[in-house]
């Protein structure tokens, strides 16, 4: 680790992006065909060559924004671990893991907890990113540190969802 914070180099290391993203009705931009977090995940892939793994619950959230918020809140209240369509079982070949999600009620959607809790992050470098409309990183970084024991969590990035298409330069600077 650098004396100047968690600025370890991630360049040239085998990378993976684990992310959740939701399209449909969105808070600030109306209906979208691709979720904001997915846009950022694809920038990371383009800039680093990282592999992508999209976390998808078996029961998707509602296409309606308010209903989605209600569903996410209920999952959080229940500390639910929604079943996923597929699971990532092994990340041993990767050195750098990017973990990304929108902020739902101050943290990641509960399906991200479902996936992350199944993996061994020992010795991995993690970079967290979120998309939001005012929540910043929420508690995602501290939640990731609790779940991903044995990993080094490096600097994180929060991008306003309505600004994702103008954020590629920010993502590139963050990756460096």
Secondary structure as UniProt FT lines:
FT   TURN            3..4
FT   TURN            11..12
FT   STRAND          15..19
FT   STRAND          24..26
FT   TURN            27..29
FT   STRAND          30..32
FT   HELIX           36..48
FT   STRAND          51..54
FT   HELIX           65..78
FT   TURN            92..93
FT   STRAND          96..102
FT   TURN            105..106
FT   HELIX           110..116
FT   TURN            117..118
FT   TURN            122..123
FT   STRAND          125..132
FT   TURN            136..139
FT   HELIX           140..147
FT   TURN            149..150
FT   STRAND          152..153
FT   STRAND          157..160
FT   HELIX           161..166
FT   HELIX           168..175
//
